[in-house]
């Protein structure tokens, strides 16, 4: 079931990127928020040894920038700039776990290019 959901989500990501302004964020949040919920349910380790060196700098950068923006500006408005980097870790985890079909992504790009 989840493989099909993430395959269709990848198709929507490809189609929305090309058709709607800021459509990349809609598809991104489709994948990452559901993956955050799945991770909270399963509590598997996110940082496995084979991708630790890829994910750790992303997390460090985004968490330091979030802390600096909250300390300097004291505004929640800046969360939208760095929060996707934190959420992308959950997206990577779920894509590696459920492996969506790549044909759906390509079909989404074709559909987005046509429309």
Beta strands, then each sheet from edge to edge (+ up, - down):
end
